[in-house]
Amino acid sequence: MVSLEWYRSFVAVYRVGTVSGAAKGLHLTQPAVSQHVAAREAALGMPLFERMPRKMLPTESGKRLYNQVIVAIETLEGVSGKENSAIAPDIIRLGAPADFFSEYGLNRWSAAQPENATHLHTSFGDTKDLIAQLLDGSLTGVIATQKIAHPELEYRPIFTEEFWLVAPPNAEVPVVRDKTDLLQLGQWLQTQPWIAYSADLPIIRRFWRVVFGKRLSLNPQFVIPDLRGIRRAIAQNLGYSVLPHYLCSEWCERGDLQLILRPAKPVSNTLWLAYRKTERNSTQIKQLIKLAEDV
């Protein structure tokens, strides 16, 4: 007799690509998921996956079976979710930059919860590490600061951050009236203490190249791998830096920071919602997309 759990385990492994990730999503043990897939393969008399060192790749038979059963499985999951959401709500495991999620995303998302409460578990880190966790099934989705191309991933733009040059509140900064003043400001700034996210100054160098048209040559006095920490350090008169607008606009309005330059041609970066293509129609991803659209 064929068990529905065989199909649920098969679909989970197909979506995630690993037995461990599928087991976590189904709240089952890894041996149980492996047994379900093996039983389904034995019943069909053909392999559904090619076992790779770190990945389960669907065979042509596996792809055909997935296309045959996925609509029915998703329909059953939807019915089950409505009946049991109060007992077992969906869990979305989201990876994100700590600064963006804590300062901006959390405030906006708190008012955008779906009708049935969703449990949101967050992980913080850089985009490369979070994308690796997405690919191995540990995360449902990732807010990425860059698109890392991969055939299994899909990206949706959700936010554009604009970078401003900011100074301590009481700093005496040269006034910029024309291009000559702008060049003199650039020279003056290179003699000031700087605070950076990392020693290679990725954000600052890009801002400098776009605004001043030159390569930047300086060593930061402080390296603080947290943009909120950099904001606080600037407010405490420790130096200058470049910050995304969502972190510094209110502080500039209050006078806790001093805005030096908000370029007419914005220096900006797009943040993306990344998820596995095989899960684009899942309940969790649909909820995550809805939440992201409300940001």
C-alpha positions in Angstrom: 0.0 0.0 0.0 1.4 3.4 -1.0 1.6 5.9 1.9 0.9 9.6 1.5 4.0 10.3 3.7 6.1 8.7 1.0 5.0 11.4 -1.4 5.3 14.2 1.2 8.9 13.2 1.9 9.6 12.8 -1.8 8.3 16.3 -2.5 10.2 17.8 0.4 13.5 16.3 -0.7 12.8 17.4 -4.3 12.2 21.0 -3.1 15.1 21.3 -0.6 17.6 19.0 -2.3 18.7 17.3 1.0 17.3 14.7 3.3 18.3 16.7 6.3 16.6 19.9 5.1 13.4 17.9 4.2 13.4 16.2 7.6 13.6 19.6 9.3 10.7 21.0 7.3 8.6 17.9 7.9 9.5 17.6 11.6 10.7 14.0 11.0 14.0 12.3 11.5 16.4 11.9 8.6 16.1 8.1 8.6 12.4 8.3 8.3 12.6 10.6 5.3 15.2 8.3 3.7 13.0 5.3 4.3 10.0 7.0 2.7 11.9 7.9 -0.4 13.5 4.5 -0.6 10.1 2.8 -0.3 8.6 5.0 -3.0 11.6 4.1 -5.3 11.2 0.4 -4.5 7.5 0.5 -5.3 8.1 2.2 -8.6 11.2 0.1 -9.4 13.3 3.1 -10.4 15.5 5.7 -8.7 13.9 9.1 -8.1 17.1 10.9 -7.1 20.8 10.7 -7.9 22.7 10.7 -4.6 25.5 13.3 -4.7 28.0 14.1 -1.9 25.9 17.1 -0.7 22.8 17.1 -2.8 19.9 14.9 -4.0 19.4 15.6 -7.7 16.1 14.4 -9.2 16.3 11.9 -12.0 14.0 12.2 -15.1 11.7 9.8 -13.3 11.8 12.0 -10.2 10.9 15.1 -12.3 8.0 13.3 -13.9 6.6 12.1 -10.6 7.0 15.6 -9.0 5.0 17.1 -11.9 2.3 14.5 -11.4 1.8 14.8 -7.7 2.7 18.4 -6.7 -0.7 19.9 -7.3 -2.4 17.3 -5.1 0.2 17.6 -2.4 0.0 21.4 -2.3 -3.8 21.2 -2.2 -3.7 18.8 0.8 -1.1 21.0 2.5 -3.3 24.0 2.1 -6.3 22.2 3.6 -4.2 20.9 6.5 -2.7 24.3 7.1 -6.2 25.9 7.4 -7.4 23.2 9.8 -4.3 23.1 12.0 -2.8 26.5 11.8 -3.7 27.2 15.5 -1.8 24.1 16.5 1.1 24.0 14.1 1.6 27.4 12.4 3.9 27.7 9.4 7.5 28.4 10.3 9.4 30.7 7.9 13.2 30.5 8.4 14.5 33.8 7.1 18.2 34.8 6.6 18.9 38.5 6.5 21.4 41.3 7.2 21.0 42.1 11.0 21.1 45.8 10.4 18.3 45.9 7.8 16.0 43.4 9.5 16.4 44.9 13.0 16.2 48.5 12.0 13.8 48.5 9.1 12.2 45.2 8.2 11.0 44.2 11.6 9.1 47.5 12.1 7.3 47.3 8.8 6.6 43.5 8.9 5.0 43.5 12.3 1.9 45.0 10.9 1.8 42.8 7.8 1.2 39.4 9.4 -1.1 37.0 7.5 -4.5 36.1 8.9 -3.2 32.9 10.5 -0.1 33.8 12.5 3.2 32.7 11.0 6.2 31.9 13.1 9.3 33.7 11.8 12.7 32.4 12.8 15.6 34.6 11.7 19.3 34.0 11.1 21.8 36.8 10.5 25.0 36.7 8.4 26.5 37.8 5.1 24.7 37.0 1.9 27.1 34.3 0.7 26.8 32.3 4.0 23.0 32.7 4.0 22.6 31.6 0.4 24.6 28.5 1.2 22.1 27.8 4.0 19.2 28.4 1.6 20.6 25.9 -0.8 21.1 23.2 1.8 17.5 23.6 3.1 18.3 25.3 6.4 16.5 28.5 5.4 13.2 29.2 3.6 14.3 32.5 2.1 17.1 35.1 2.3 17.1 38.9 2.1 20.3 39.3 0.0 22.4 42.3 -0.6 23.5 40.9 -3.9 22.4 38.4 -6.5 24.5 35.2 -6.4 23.6 33.3 -9.6 22.5 29.8 -9.1 20.2 27.6 -11.3 18.1 26.6 -8.3 17.4 30.1 -7.0 15.0 32.9 -7.9 15.4 36.5 -6.9 12.7 39.2 -6.4 13.7 42.9 -5.7 12.2 44.2 -2.5 14.1 47.3 -1.4 16.5 49.9 -2.6 18.9 51.4 -0.1 20.4 54.8 -0.8 23.8 55.8 0.7 24.5 59.1 2.4 27.8 60.6 3.6 27.4 61.6 7.3 29.5 63.3 10.0 29.4 63.9 13.8 26.7 66.4 14.8 29.1 69.2 15.7 31.8 68.7 13.0 32.8 71.8 11.0 32.6 70.5 7.5 33.5 72.6 4.4 30.5 73.9 2.5 30.0 72.6 -1.0 28.7 75.1 -3.5 30.2 73.9 -6.8 32.5 71.2 -8.3 35.6 72.9 -7.0 34.2 72.8 -3.4 33.3 69.2 -3.9 36.9 68.3 -4.9 38.2 70.2 -1.9 35.7 68.4 0.4 37.0 65.1 -0.9 40.6 66.0 -0.2 39.7 67.3 3.3 37.7 64.2 4.1 40.7 62.0 3.5 42.5 63.7 6.4 39.6 62.9 8.8 39.1 59.7 10.9 36.9 57.1 9.1 34.7 54.3 10.4 34.1 51.4 8.2 32.1 48.1 8.1 35.3 46.2 7.0 38.9 47.1 6.4 38.5 47.0 2.6 35.8 49.8 2.7 33.4 48.3 0.2 30.6 50.8 0.6 32.8 53.8 1.1 35.0 53.1 -1.9 32.0 52.7 -4.2 30.5 55.9 -2.9 33.8 57.7 -3.4 34.2 56.5 -6.9 30.7 57.6 -7.9 30.6 61.0 -6.1 34.2 62.2 -6.4 35.2 60.3 -9.5 38.4 59.0 -7.9 39.8 55.9 -6.2 40.0 56.2 -2.4 43.2 55.7 -0.6 42.8 55.6 3.2 42.8 53.3 6.2 39.8 53.4 8.5 40.5 54.3 12.1 37.7 52.1 13.3 36.3 48.9 11.8 32.9 48.0 13.2 31.0 45.2 11.4 27.6 46.5 12.4 26.1 49.5 10.7 24.1 50.5 13.8 27.4 50.5 15.7 28.9 52.8 13.0 26.0 55.1 13.4 26.5 55.3 17.1 30.2 55.9 16.7 29.6 58.8 14.4 27.2 60.3 16.8 29.8 60.1 19.5 32.3 62.2 17.3 34.6 59.3 16.5 34.6 59.8 12.7 32.9 59.9 9.3 31.2 57.2 7.2 28.7 56.3 4.6 25.4 54.8 5.7 22.1 53.6 4.1 19.4 56.2 4.4 17.0 54.0 6.5 19.7 54.0 9.2 20.5 57.7 9.3 17.6 59.8 8.0 15.8 60.2 11.3 19.1 60.7 13.2 20.0 63.5 10.8 16.6 65.1 11.3 17.1 65.0 15.0 20.5 66.4 14.8 22.3 63.3 16.2 24.1 63.0 12.9 25.1 65.7 10.3 24.3 65.0 6.6 27.3 66.0 4.4 26.2 64.6 1.1 23.1 63.1 -0.3 24.1 62.8 -4.0 21.8 64.1 -6.7 22.6 60.9 -8.5 21.9 58.3 -5.8 24.5 55.8 -4.8 22.2 52.9 -4.2 21.9 49.1 -3.8 19.0 46.7 -4.3 18.1 44.1 -1.7 16.6 40.9 -3.0 14.4 38.2 -1.7 16.0 34.9 -2.6 14.2 31.5 -2.5 14.4 28.1 -4.2 12.6 27.9 -7.6 11.0 24.6 -6.6 9.3 26.3 -3.7 7.9 29.4 -5.4 4.3 28.1 -5.1 4.6 26.8 -1.5 2.5 28.5 1.2 5.7 29.6 3.1 7.2 31.4 0.0 3.8 33.0 -0.9 3.6 34.4 2.7 7.2 35.5 2.5 6.7 37.3 -0.8 3.6 39.0 0.6 5.5 40.2 3.7 8.4 41.4 1.5 6.0 43.4 -0.7 4.7 45.2 2.4 8.2 46.3 3.4 
